[in-house]
Amino acid sequence: MQVYLDNSATTRPHKEVIDAMIGCYETHYGNASSLHRMGIQAEKMIKDARNSVGQSLNVSDSEIIFTSGGTESNNTAIFGAAEALKRTGNRIITSAIEHPAVLNVCKSLEQNGMDVKYLNVNDKGLIQLDALEEYFNEKTILISVMHVNNELGTIQPIEEIAKYKKSCSKFYFHVDAVQSYGKMKISPKTIGIDLLSVSGHKLHGPKGIGALFIDKSIHIPPLLYGGLQEYGIRSGTENVPGIIGLGQAAAMAYNNLETDINNIKHVRSYLIQGIKEEIKDIRINSYEDDRCIPHILNISFMGIRGEVLLHMLEQAEIYVSTGSACSSKKKGLSHVLKAAGLSNSEIEGAVRFSFSKYNSIEEMDYVLDHLKKGINSIRKIMRK
């Protein structure tokens, strides 16, 4: 049996997504900027996909910009906001547990004169709003906070942060929604979000495609210059198959959202209960209630190294991770778990299980069996 539990890194594309993309590659391969019939067909397909993504966020089609993925969306939003508002202030507020696609942008801006403040988090990765109260001032031009943390699954209080817009509208609010889009209902306009990043391959869509919501009331300069595609914000020949795939994935995610969430909750709860009953010396790093998205579960198994357990499970065709896929090849401990105050041994023993609609209770029984065997084997070796 193969059990894929690394859905926060990437997801298995829906068959409908693959079929739609194949049709595009085989038949509708025209350049959307061309004036002939094949170009117009490609342009129409992009328009339909933009409508699908716009509807999923309850925003206008013209406020959706297609990008190459979450990293480009985050870079465009943050660099764009900093450039657009640099004459009104220089303070940027973010959190200590953001994805590298946000943190490294902020570090670059910091080196170029921006005053960046990093919000601390509690032991489950929830940001501390009292620090935001302390850091926020008249020079604040951007607040960038992820909706759901990619390692712990913690849902951040973005609605509370957005309330600052009521007292001061001179800053932009950016949300990295890569881990929540397609898994939760998000309405940026209702909340008060100016910029919101999403990625296709996190919701059973293709890799290499993402989108950026930009509220029509704000203006940011482009990161890429060229032929003025995507309303001039993201020039370059459109990735039509990828865009079609994202549009299809978005429609499917939100058509069956409640059912999928309930099924994933059931699978996650079953695994948690089984681990608690079968395995000693654990620390559950994620919230077990609605403060955590049901798609993510992070647990530390004491007395082992998560990487060793990962490879033991791999032998049984069970696929998990020890943290963010974007940081897995870097040496050092997880910056997210460090910020949450975990000890080195807790971080070293941490494993992330991330679920999708394709996981089942039968799979969790298989995982529990091999998880218990693997941990007992490692701990026995470590005691020698």
N, C-alpha and C positions, 0 to 999 in steps of 0.2 A: 504493500500500500504506500502511495506517495501522499504526504500531507504537507501542504504549503502554508506556512504560518509566518510569512515575511511580507505581508501585504502592505505594510507601511513603507517598505522599500520600493515595491512595485507590485502591480496586480496583473492577474491573467486577463487578457482582453476578452470581452464578450465575443461570441461567434458572430453576432449581428454587426459588431464594430468591424471585425476582420472582413466580413463579406462586403460591407459598405465601402471599405477602403480598397479592396481588390477590384470592385466594380469601377472605382475612380481611376485606379492605375491602368486598368485594361481599356476603359471606354472614354471616361471623361478626364483626359489627361491634358487638356488645353490650359494655356496660361490665362489666368483670370483677368489679366490686363489687356489681352488681345481683343480686337473689335469684331472678329468673326464669330460664327455660331458656337464653335467649341469653347472659345474664350467666354462667351456669354453664358454658356451652360455651367462652366466652372464657377463663374461669378455668382450665378443663381444658387449653386450648392453651398458656397461660402455664406451667402445671405441666409439660407435656411439654417445652417449650423449656428450662425451668430444669433439668430432668433431663438434657437433652442437653448443656448447658453444664457442669453439675456432673460428668457422666461424662467429659467431655473433660479435666477437671482432676483427676479422681479424688477428688472431694470430695462432701460431702452437698449435696442440693438446697437445704436450709435455709441453707447458707452462701453462696448466690449471690444477690446483690441486683442488679436491673436498674436502669440509670441511662441518662442521655441520651448517654453516650459516655465516651471516655477522660479528657477534661478533668474532667467531674463526678466520675468514679470517683477520680481522683487527688486532687481537692479534698476529697472526702468522707473519704478515707483519711487524708490528712495533717492537715487541720484537726481531724478527729475524734480522731486519735491524740494530737495536741498538747493538746486539751482534756481528754481522758480521763486523761492522765498528767501534767498540769501541776503537780500537787502532789508528784510524786516527782522531778522534774528539769526542766531547760529546754534540754538540748542535743539538737540535731537534726543528723544527719550525712547529707549527700547528695553528689552529684558535680557537677563544674563543667560537665558536658555533658548535664544532664538536659533534658527537654522543658520549654518555658515553663510548661506546666500543673503542673509540679513546682517549677521554679525561682521562679516568681512567687509561688506560695503560700508558699514558704520565705522569700522576701524580705518578704512581708507579716507573717509570724510574727516575723521578725527585728526588724521595726520595732515590734513589740509585746512585746519583751523576751526572745524566744527566742534562744539562742546557737547559730547555724547554722554548721557547718563544711563546707567544700566540698572534696571529694577531687580531687586533680589526676589527669591521665591522661598516658599516653605518646603517642608520635607517631601511634599508630593508634587512639587513643581508649580504651585499656584503663586502668581505674582502678588506682591505686597502693595496694596493700593495706597497705604500711608506714605510710602516712598514717592509715589507719583505726585501726591499732594505737595511733598517737599521739593521735588525737582521742577515741577511745572511753574513757569514764570512767563513774563511778557516777551521773552526772547525765544520761546519755544516755537519752532516752525514745523516740527514733525514728531508724531508719536507712531512708532511701528511695533506692533505686538502680534504674535501669532495667535490664531484662534484655538488650535489644538496642538499641544506639544507632540513632536514626532517620536519621542522615546518613552514618555510616561503616559501620554494620552490625556493629560490634564486640559480641561476646557477653561480658557482664560475669560475673565469678566469683561469682555469687550463692550458690552452695553454700558457698564459703569464708566469705562474710560471715555466712551463717546459722549457722556454727559458734560464733559469739559467743553464740548463744542458749543453748548448753550451759553456758557459764560465767556468763551473766547473763540471766535470763529477764524482767527488769523493763522491757525496751524492746520496742517493736513493730517488726517488719521489714516494710516495704512495698516491693513491686516493681511498677514500671510495665512491664507485659508487652504493651503495645499493639503493638509491632513483632515480637513473638515468638509471641503466641497464634495458633494455627492454622497455624504454620510450624515449630514445634518442640514436642516433648512436654514438658509442664510439670506437675509434681506438687507443688504448694505444701506440702502436709502432709509429704511425704517430705523435702523440702528444709528446711523449717522457716520458711516464709513465713507471716506473719499476715494480710497484706492484699495483694491482687493485682488490678491494673486491666487491663481488656481493652476493645477497641472493635470494633464490628461491621463497619465499612466497610473495615477493613484485611485482612479475610479473605474477601472476596467476599460480604459481607453488606450490609445497608442502612446509610445514614448516620443519625445521630441516636439510636443505641442502643449501649449498652455494658453492662458488668457489673463488679461489684466482689465479689471473694471476701473474706469476713470469717470467719476461723477462729472456730469456736463457743466457743473458750476465751477470746476477748477481747471487749471491749465498747467501742464508740465511740458518741458522741451523733450524731444526724442533722444534716445540713447544711440540710435542708428539713423544715419542719413542716407537718402537714396532716391528711389522713384516715387515716394509719397504714398505707398500702400498703407493700409490700415489708418486712414485719416491723417497720414503724415507722421504718426507716432512710431510706427514700426515698419520702416521701408524694407524692401526685399520681396522677391517673388514668393507668393503665398504657398505654403505647404498644404495644398488642397486635400490630399488624402488624410493627412493628420487632422486638419480642421473638421473634415467630415466625420472622422472617427471620434473626435472630442464631442461634437454635436450629438452623435448617436449615443455615446456613453452617458452624457448629461441627461438626455431624455429618459434613458432606461433607469438611471439611478433615482430620479425623482418620481418616476411613475410607480415604483414599488418600494419607496423609501421606508415606510412604517413597517411593512412586513419584513424587509431585510434587517432592519435594526432589531426587531424583536427576536428574530432567529439568531442573530449574532450575539445578542445579550444572553440568550439561553446557552449557547455553545461556550461563551466565555465564563459564565457562572459555573457551568458544569466542570470546566477545567480547573477553575480556582478551588472549588470544593474538593475535587479529587486530589489536587496537590496538597491541600491542607490536611487531608486524611491520610495520605500515603507517604508524605515526605516531611522529615523534621528539619529544623534549623533553616527556616526560610524567612525572608522579609518581602512582603508585598509592597512594592514601591509605588504602584498606581492606586488611585482611589478606587474603591469597589462599588461606589454608588454613581449617581448621575453627574458627579463632578468630573468624571472621566468618560471619554468616548468609548463605547463598547468594543470598538475595533482593536484596542491596544491593551496589553497587559504586560507589565514589567515586574519581574520577580528576581530577587537575589537568593541564590542557593549558597549558603555559607560553606566554606571549606573547599570550594572548587573554583576553577577558572571557567568563566562562561564560554570562552573560545574553545576550550577542550570539550565541554559538553556539546557545543554546537556541532563539532565535527563527529562526535560519537552519534548524535542524533541523525546526522547526515548519512551515516552508514545504513540507517534504517529508512532512508528517504524521507526524513522529517526535516523540514527547513525552517529555521528560526534565525534570529540575529542577536547580537550583543549590543546593538545601538543603531544609530543612524547609518544607513548605507553610504551616505556621502562622506562620512568621517571614518569608516571602518578600516581604511588602509593607513590611517595616520596613527603614529605611536602616541601613547598617553591615555589617560583615563577620560571617560565621557565628561565633557564640560557641563552637560545637563545634570547628571547625577552628582557631580561635584558641587554645583550651585545649590542642589537640593540638600546638601549637607551629609551625604552618605560617606561612610568610611571607605578607605581604599579596598578593604576586603569585600565590602558590600558591592562596590562598583565592579570589582574584578569578577564577582560571582553573578552579575546581573545578566539576565536573558530577557529579550523582548519577544513576546508572542503577538503577532498581529493577524487579525481574522478578516474573512470576507464572507459573502453570501454562499460561497462554495464549500465552506467547512461544515462538518457534521459531528454529531455526538459519537458516532462510530469511530470517526477519526480521533476524537479526544481520548477514547479508551485506548486506542493504539499508542497515542502520544504518552499517556500516563504510564503505560506499561514500560515503554522504552526509556522514559524520563527517569523513572524510579530505578531501573536497572543501571542506567548510565551514571546517575549520581552516586548510588551505592558503590559502584565499581571505582569511580574517581576518588571518593572519600576513603575507601579501603586502601588504595594506592598511596594517597596522601598521608595516611597514618603510619605507614611503614617507615 
